[in-house]
Amino acid sequence: MNQQEKSLYTGLTITAAFGVKYAASFPATSVGGQQFALISAAVAQAETLGAAQVSGTGQKHSGVMTKATARHLLHDDLLGINRAAHALTLLGTPGLAGKFLMPHNNGDVALLNAANAFATDAVPFTAAMVSVGQPADFTTHLTNDIAGFVAARATKGAGAGAQSAATGGLADALHQAVIALHILQTVVPNVFKNDPAKLAEWVTASHVERHTPVPRAKPAPTTATAK
């Protein structure tokens, strides 16, 4: 939750507690009872979604770190093969023209495309590349590092998706709760109009961060007219 959502959530928990305390005055089938029920449900949902939001953020961060490591390993694999191919070209090895070129684009897709091409094209040159210093299992390392990079990207994407879904759900839950609160701002004072103590308690219980439940249209900018 961001700071505004935390403040709103805290205020709504107090509002929900007021509804529980005076539940007898707001039957479940009444408008007031229904609005308090909506707020209580939104508070519970916000707790669940807040936890999911934190979890998604953590997963996303873990994916970012893992992806950075996997990207470094994959880039090193390609660079080693690229240098081996260059050495073999200088030695007069045929068939290397246009192969094993480092990607000019730094994006993930370009790196993966190059890595997959290297993995395929390296097979007939395995022995030759080993002869100029590549490890005997360099193709296995490359294949494993491609898989690791793909998995790291998926982890990051899943974390970002979970975080985004939780954030959207949280915003919607709090928005619906604020609508219910605005309705209660009319209902509660009417129910307790002859009870100053409860009305004073309601003022505190209903105080949350300013939040407009229905977006207001922005006024059109006015332009000065020449006279």
C-alpha positions in Angstrom: 0.0 0.0 0.0 1.1 3.5 -0.6 0.8 6.1 2.1 -2.6 7.3 1.1 -4.0 3.8 1.0 -2.5 3.0 4.4 -4.1 6.1 5.9 -7.4 5.3 4.2 -7.2 1.6 5.4 -6.5 2.7 9.0 -9.5 5.1 9.0 -11.8 2.5 7.5 -10.9 -0.1 10.2 -12.1 2.5 12.8 -15.3 3.0 10.8 -15.9 -0.7 10.6 -15.4 -1.1 14.4 -18.0 1.6 14.9 -20.5 -0.4 12.8 -19.8 -3.5 14.9 -20.2 -1.6 18.2 -23.6 -0.2 17.1 -24.8 -3.1 15.0 -28.1 -3.2 16.8 -28.9 0.3 15.4 -28.1 -0.8 11.8 -29.8 -4.1 11.0 -28.1 -6.2 8.3 -30.9 -5.6 5.8 -31.0 -1.8 6.3 -29.0 0.6 4.1 -26.7 1.4 7.0 -26.1 -2.2 7.9 -25.3 -3.0 4.3 -22.8 -0.1 4.0 -21.0 -1.1 7.2 -20.9 -4.7 5.9 -19.3 -3.4 2.7 -16.7 -1.5 4.6 -15.8 -4.5 6.9 -15.5 -6.7 3.8 -13.3 -4.1 2.1 -11.0 -3.9 5.2 -10.6 -7.7 5.2 -9.9 -7.7 1.4 -7.4 -4.9 1.7 -5.5 -6.9 4.3 -5.3 -9.9 1.9 -4.5 -7.8 -1.1 -1.9 -5.8 0.8 -0.1 -9.0 1.6 -0.3 -10.1 -2.0 1.1 -6.8 -3.1 4.1 -7.1 -0.8 4.6 -10.7 -2.0 4.4 -9.8 -5.6 6.9 -6.9 -5.1 9.3 -9.3 -3.4 8.9 -11.8 -6.2 9.5 -9.1 -8.8 12.6 -7.9 -7.0 14.0 -11.4 -6.7 13.3 -11.9 -10.4 15.2 -8.7 -11.3 18.2 -9.8 -9.3 18.2 -13.3 -10.7 17.7 -12.0 -14.2 20.7 -9.6 -13.9 22.9 -12.5 -12.9 21.5 -14.8 -15.6 22.0 -12.0 -18.2 25.6 -11.6 -17.2 26.3 -15.3 -17.5 24.6 -15.5 -20.9 26.4 -12.5 -22.3 29.8 -14.0 -21.2 28.9 -17.3 -23.0 28.2 -15.4 -26.2 31.3 -13.3 -25.9 33.5 -16.4 -25.4 32.1 -18.0 -28.5 32.3 -14.8 -30.4 36.1 -14.5 -29.6 36.6 -18.2 -30.4 34.9 -17.7 -33.8 37.1 -14.7 -34.5 40.3 -16.7 -33.7 39.1 -19.5 -36.0 38.4 -17.1 -38.8 42.0 -15.8 -38.5 43.1 -19.4 -38.7 41.3 -19.8 -42.0 38.4 -22.0 -40.7 35.6 -21.9 -43.4 31.9 -21.5 -42.8 32.0 -18.8 -40.1 31.0 -15.8 -42.1 27.9 -14.1 -40.6 27.9 -16.4 -37.6 28.5 -15.7 -33.9 28.0 -11.9 -34.1 27.3 -10.2 -30.8 23.8 -8.6 -30.7 23.9 -4.8 -31.2 20.6 -4.3 -29.3 20.8 -4.6 -25.5 17.3 -5.9 -25.2 16.3 -9.3 -23.8 14.8 -10.5 -27.0 17.9 -9.7 -29.0 20.1 -11.4 -26.5 17.9 -14.6 -26.5 17.8 -14.7 -30.2 21.5 -14.4 -30.5 22.0 -17.1 -27.8 19.7 -19.5 -29.5 21.4 -18.9 -32.8 24.9 -19.5 -31.2 23.7 -22.7 -29.6 22.5 -24.0 -33.0 25.4 -22.8 -35.1 28.1 -23.9 -32.6 27.4 -27.6 -33.0 29.5 -28.2 -36.1 32.3 -26.1 -34.7 32.4 -27.6 -31.3 35.8 -29.3 -31.7 37.3 -26.3 -33.4 36.2 -24.0 -30.7 37.5 -26.3 -28.0 40.9 -26.2 -29.8 41.2 -22.5 -29.3 40.3 -22.5 -25.6 36.6 -22.9 -25.2 35.6 -25.4 -22.4 34.7 -28.9 -23.7 31.1 -28.4 -22.3 30.7 -24.8 -23.5 27.5 -25.7 -25.5 26.0 -27.3 -22.4 26.8 -24.1 -20.4 25.2 -22.0 -23.1 22.0 -24.1 -23.1 21.7 -24.0 -19.3 22.3 -20.3 -19.2 19.6 -19.7 -21.8 17.1 -21.7 -19.7 18.2 -19.8 -16.6 17.7 -16.4 -18.3 14.2 -17.4 -19.6 13.2 -18.6 -16.1 14.4 -15.4 -14.5 12.4 -13.3 -17.0 9.3 -15.4 -16.2 9.8 -14.9 -12.4 10.1 -11.2 -12.8 7.0 -11.1 -15.1 4.9 -13.2 -12.7 5.9 -11.0 -9.8 5.1 -7.8 -11.7 1.7 -9.3 -12.7 0.9 -10.3 -9.1 1.9 -6.9 -7.8 -0.2 -5.1 -10.4 -3.3 -7.3 -9.9 -3.1 -6.8 -6.1 -2.6 -3.1 -6.5 -5.6 -2.8 -8.8 -7.8 -4.9 -6.5 -6.7 -2.9 -3.4 -7.6 0.4 -5.1 -11.0 -0.9 -6.1 -11.8 -2.3 -2.6 -10.9 1.0 -0.9 -12.8 2.9 -3.5 -16.0 0.9 -2.9 -15.5 1.3 0.9 -15.3 5.1 0.5 -18.6 5.1 -1.4 -20.2 3.2 1.4 -18.7 5.7 3.9 -20.2 8.7 2.0 -23.6 7.0 2.2 -23.2 6.5 6.0 -22.4 10.1 6.4 -26.1 10.7 5.7 -27.5 7.6 7.4 -25.6 7.6 10.8 -26.4 11.3 11.7 -30.0 10.6 10.9 -30.1 7.5 13.1 -28.3 9.2 16.0 -29.6 12.7 15.6 -30.8 12.8 19.2 -27.6 11.3 20.7 -24.8 13.9 20.7 -22.3 11.4 22.3 -22.7 8.9 19.5 -22.6 11.6 16.9 -19.3 12.9 18.3 -18.0 9.3 18.3 -19.1 9.0 14.6 -17.2 12.1 13.7 -14.0 10.5 14.8 -14.9 7.0 13.4 -15.8 8.4 10.0 -12.7 10.6 9.6 -10.5 9.3 6.8 -8.1 10.8 4.3 -10.0 12.9 1.7 -11.0 10.7 -1.1 -13.6 11.5 -3.8 -15.5 8.3 -4.7 -16.6 9.5 -8.1 -14.1 11.2 -10.3 -14.9 14.8 -11.0 -14.6 16.2 -14.5 -11.9 18.7 -14.9 -13.1 22.1 -16.0 -12.2 23.0 -19.5 -9.3 25.6 -19.7 -10.5 29.1 -20.4 -8.8 31.0 -23.1 -8.6 34.8 -23.1 -10.4 36.4 -26.0 -8.9 39.4 -27.7 -10.9 42.6 -27.6 
